[in-house]
Amino acid sequence: MGIAERARKIKLLLLDVDGVLTDGRIIIGSYGDEIKNFDVADGLGIILMQRAGIKCAIITAKNSKIVKIRAKHLGISKIYENHYKIKSLKDIVRRFKVKEDEICFVGDDLIDIPILKRTGLAVAVPNAVKEVKDIAHYVTENKGGRGAVREVCEIILKYQGKWEEITKRYFE
C-alpha cells in the first residue's frame, strides 16, 4: 500500500515531541526550567489538520509543562505521557474512535517503534534512528522541529483533497 492510500485513511495525527515537534535538544536553565524550540510552520499545519476535521494528539515519554502549554496553544486537548507509549494505544483508539490504520504517527526513536509498527501511516523524521527509518512508511525531508510535522500535515491534507479548501482563506 502506498503513501497516498495510507494518507487518505487518516483520521488522527499522533505526534511524538522531542525530535519530532522539537529538534530533540532540551535546554535546562539554572533553576531547572526546560526550554524547547517549536516550529511555527508545524503549528499551523496542526491547526489546518484540525480545521479539516482530523484530530491531533501528542504522545511523549516525559511529563512537560512546556508541552502542555504548546498543546493548549494549538488546540490539542490530549497529551499521553508514558515511557511505554504502546500502552496508550488502546486508549487512543477508544478515545478518538479510530482504528489503528486510521492513525498517522510521527516518531524518531526506539520507544516509538511499537506504535509505528501498528499505525496506518508510520512516519519518521530524517534525524530518527536507523531502526525507525527502516520501518517507516515515509521519511520526511524536513527535520524534526524544523517543519517535518507541517510536511506530514500537507501530505495528508493534499491526498485527502482538503488542502485547497482549508487554505483558500489565505489566498483571498
C-alpha positions as CSV (number, residue, x, y, z in Angstrom):
1,M,0.0,0.0,0.0
2,G,1.4,3.4,-1.0
3,I,1.6,6.7,0.9
4,A,-1.4,8.1,-0.9
5,E,-3.7,5.3,0.0
6,R,-2.5,5.3,3.6
7,A,-2.8,9.1,3.9
8,R,-6.4,9.1,2.6
9,K,-7.5,6.9,5.6
10,I,-6.0,9.1,8.3
11,K,-8.4,10.5,11.0
12,L,-5.9,11.1,13.8
13,L,-2.4,12.6,13.7
14,L,-0.4,11.4,16.7
15,L,2.9,13.2,17.4
16,D,6.0,12.5,19.5
17,V,7.6,15.6,20.9
18,D,11.3,15.5,21.4
19,G,12.9,15.1,18.0
20,V,9.6,15.5,16.1
21,L,7.9,18.6,17.3
22,T,11.3,19.9,18.5
23,D,14.8,19.3,17.2
24,G,15.4,17.0,20.2
25,R,17.5,19.3,22.2
26,I,16.4,20.2,25.7
27,I,17.9,23.3,27.3
28,I,17.8,23.3,31.1
29,G,18.2,26.6,32.9
30,S,19.9,27.1,36.2
31,Y,16.5,26.9,38.0
32,G,15.7,23.6,36.4
33,D,13.4,25.1,33.9
34,E,13.2,23.4,30.5
35,I,13.3,25.3,27.2
36,K,12.2,23.6,23.9
37,N,12.0,25.1,20.4
38,F,8.9,24.5,18.4
39,D,8.4,25.4,14.7
40,V,5.6,27.8,13.8
41,A,5.0,26.1,10.5
42,D,4.4,22.8,12.3
43,G,1.9,24.6,14.5
44,L,-0.1,26.0,11.5
45,G,0.0,22.5,10.0
46,I,-1.6,21.1,13.1
47,I,-4.2,23.8,13.2
48,L,-5.1,23.2,9.5
49,M,-5.4,19.5,10.2
50,Q,-7.9,20.2,13.0
51,R,-9.9,22.6,10.8
52,A,-10.1,19.8,8.2
53,G,-11.6,17.5,10.8
54,I,-8.5,15.5,11.5
55,K,-7.9,15.1,15.2
56,C,-4.4,15.6,16.7
57,A,-2.9,14.2,19.9
58,I,0.6,14.2,21.5
59,I,2.4,11.2,23.0
60,T,5.6,11.7,24.8
61,A,7.8,9.8,27.3
62,K,8.1,12.8,29.6
63,N,5.8,15.0,31.6
64,S,6.5,18.5,30.5
65,K,4.8,21.8,31.4
66,I,6.1,23.3,28.1
67,V,4.4,20.6,26.0
68,K,1.1,21.3,27.8
69,I,1.4,25.0,27.0
70,R,2.2,24.4,23.4
71,A,-0.6,21.8,23.0
72,K,-3.1,24.3,24.5
73,H,-1.9,27.0,22.0
74,L,-2.6,24.5,19.2
75,G,-5.9,23.3,20.5
76,I,-4.6,19.8,21.2
77,S,-6.7,18.5,24.1
78,K,-5.0,15.2,24.8
79,I,-1.4,14.5,25.7
80,Y,-0.3,11.0,26.6
81,E,2.7,10.9,28.9
82,N,4.1,7.4,29.1
83,H,7.6,6.0,28.6
84,Y,6.0,2.8,27.2
85,K,3.9,4.5,24.6
86,I,2.3,1.4,23.2
87,K,0.4,1.1,26.5
88,S,-1.5,4.2,25.5
89,L,-2.5,3.0,22.0
90,K,-5.7,1.1,23.2
91,D,-6.9,4.3,24.9
92,I,-6.1,6.4,21.9
93,V,-8.2,4.2,19.6
94,R,-11.1,4.2,22.1
95,R,-11.0,7.9,22.9
96,F,-10.7,9.1,19.4
97,K,-13.0,6.4,17.9
98,V,-10.4,5.4,15.2
99,K,-8.9,2.2,14.0
100,E,-5.1,1.8,14.2
101,D,-4.8,2.1,10.4
102,E,-6.6,5.5,10.6
103,I,-3.7,6.9,12.7
104,C,-0.6,8.6,11.4
105,F,2.2,8.5,14.0
106,V,5.3,10.6,13.6
107,G,8.3,9.3,15.7
108,D,12.0,9.3,15.8
109,D,13.4,6.9,18.4
110,L,13.3,3.3,19.6
111,I,10.4,3.8,22.1
112,D,8.3,4.9,19.1
113,I,8.7,1.6,17.2
114,P,5.9,-0.4,18.7
115,I,3.3,2.3,17.7
116,L,4.9,2.9,14.3
117,K,4.5,-0.8,13.6
118,R,0.8,-0.7,14.3
119,T,-0.4,2.5,12.8
120,G,-1.7,3.1,9.2
121,L,0.9,5.8,8.3
122,A,4.2,5.4,10.2
123,V,6.4,8.5,9.6
124,A,10.0,9.1,10.7
125,V,11.9,12.3,10.6
126,P,15.4,12.2,8.9
127,N,17.1,12.7,12.3
128,A,15.4,9.5,13.5
129,V,17.4,6.5,14.5
130,K,18.0,4.0,11.7
131,E,15.7,1.4,13.1
132,V,12.8,3.8,13.0
133,K,13.5,5.0,9.4
134,D,13.7,1.3,8.3
135,I,10.1,0.6,9.4
136,A,8.6,3.9,8.5
137,H,6.2,4.2,5.5
138,Y,7.6,7.7,4.9
139,V,10.6,9.7,6.0
140,T,10.2,13.4,5.9
141,E,12.5,15.7,4.0
142,N,12.4,18.3,6.8
143,K,14.0,17.5,10.2
144,G,12.1,17.2,13.5
145,G,11.5,20.6,14.9
146,R,12.1,22.2,11.5
147,G,8.9,21.6,9.5
148,A,8.6,17.8,9.5
149,V,5.2,17.9,11.1
150,R,4.0,20.6,8.6
151,E,5.2,18.4,5.7
152,V,3.2,15.4,7.1
153,C,0.1,17.6,7.5
154,E,0.3,18.9,3.9
155,I,0.7,15.4,2.6
156,I,-2.3,14.1,4.4
157,L,-4.5,17.1,3.6
158,K,-3.5,17.0,-0.1
159,Y,-4.1,13.3,-0.5
160,Q,-7.5,13.7,1.2
161,G,-8.4,16.5,-1.2
162,K,-8.8,19.0,1.7
163,W,-5.7,21.2,1.1
164,E,-7.3,23.7,-1.3
165,E,-10.4,24.2,0.7
166,I,-8.7,24.5,4.1
167,T,-6.1,27.0,2.8
168,K,-8.2,29.2,0.5
169,R,-8.7,31.8,3.2
170,Y,-5.1,32.7,3.0
171,F,-5.3,33.5,-0.7
172,E,-8.4,35.7,-0.6
